[in-house]
């Protein structure tokens, strides 16, 4: 069971501490010892999944995420670890090459909350399918994420492109919102002033959003 037990408590504690110190190999070793002694805990399975994922052992990570999911349902469905569970599980699936399965999970979870890496992935997938509407939606969520991980230059480029796509579609309110943000991010950029000075019927920017810039930015983010 997952209850405290002298036979495995020390192994669990050592495993959790090792993972906190980013020593995934020791964490996996200790937590597997606990599991082999009879410890059945969704927290242990979840931490094992994280440990294996950190080591690049994605097949094992997926197995333990699935085990943890089943155990959480039976033992502790409201635990805080369940809140971001789907993001973790999908990340391991994606890393293992199961892109479609990962994407299907993320599309559902990103209606409510989504990690920045998932938003980048979904935006990139949408761009690859030439679905600019969905790509823009995911990029907006990324720009508005409190922990987006975007550099100042990345943020400027993405904000500019979102503003341009709304302007080219004639959505002046949303275009204005992002041009205003761009003024704060990049006061030297003359494009927002040009947009705001145009008559309402002529506000459309004369060139399409440069979606190649999106591709360049996501390639850059992937290589970090």
FENLIN-V777996 format. One record per residue. PSI is psi in degrees with one decimal (* if undefined). Layout:
BEGIN
[[PSI] [PSI]]
END
This chain:
BEGIN
[[174.4] [-0.9] [159.0] [138.3] [131.3] [-24.7] [-30.3] [-4.9] [-44.7] [-37.8] [-40.6] [-46.3] [-45.9] [-39.4] [-44.9] [-42.9] [-40.2] [-39.5] [-37.4] [-30.5] [8.4] [28.5] [79.5] [-37.0] [-46.0] [-40.1] [-48.6] [-42.4] [-47.4] [-43.5] [-31.8] [-36.3] [-42.8] [-44.9] [-40.1] [-24.2] [-1.8] [4.2] [115.5] [94.3] [131.6] [-29.9] [-41.8] [-44.0] [-40.9] [-44.5] [-34.5] [-41.4] [-45.0] [-42.4] [-47.7] [-39.5] [-41.1] [-29.2] [-4.9] [10.5] [75.9] [-33.1] [-47.5] [-38.2] [-46.3] [-42.4] [-43.5] [-31.4] [-41.5] [-38.5] [-44.4] [-41.3] [-46.8] [-39.3] [-38.7] [-41.0] [-37.2] [-34.2] [-39.8] [69.9] [-19.0] [7.6] [147.2] [-27.1] [-23.2] [-18.1] [-39.7] [17.1] [-46.4] [-35.5] [-44.2] [-47.7] [-44.9] [-36.8] [-42.6] [-40.8] [-44.7] [-43.5] [-28.6] [-8.6] [0.3] [69.0] [-45.7] [-41.1] [-41.7] [-43.8] [-41.7] [-39.9] [-44.5] [-35.9] [-39.2] [-47.4] [-29.4] [-3.8] [-24.8] [-67.4] [148.3] [142.3] [151.7] [-41.0] [-36.0] [-39.5] [-40.2] [-43.0] [-48.6] [-36.9] [-44.9] [-40.8] [-40.5] [-39.3] [-40.2] [-29.4] [7.3] [28.4] [84.5] [-28.2] [-49.0] [-39.8] [-43.9] [-39.4] [-45.4] [-37.4] [-36.5] [-44.3] [-38.0] [-44.7] [-32.9] [-0.9] [134.4] [-26.5] [55.7] [-28.0] [7.0] [139.3] [162.6] [-41.0] [-40.5] [-43.9] [-40.9] [-47.9] [-45.3] [-40.7] [-42.7] [-45.3] [-36.7] [-42.9] [-43.9] [-41.5] [-38.0] [-37.9] [-42.3] [-23.3] [-1.1] [10.6] [83.0] [-29.9] [-49.6] [-37.0] [-44.5] [-37.8] [-45.8] [-29.7] [-34.5] [-42.4] [-38.1] [-36.0] [-37.4] [-37.4] [-34.8] [75.0] [-24.5] [-12.2] [123.1] [-12.0] [-41.6] [-42.4] [-41.2] [-39.4] [-49.0] [-23.9] [-12.4] [147.8] [151.7] [-40.3] [-12.8] [20.6] [-18.6] [127.1] [134.1] [-4.5] [151.6] [159.6] [140.1] [87.9] [-18.6] [-29.1] [-37.8] [-48.7] [-42.3] [-42.8] [-42.9] [-32.8] [-41.5] [-43.2] [-39.2] [-27.7] [1.4] [*]]
END
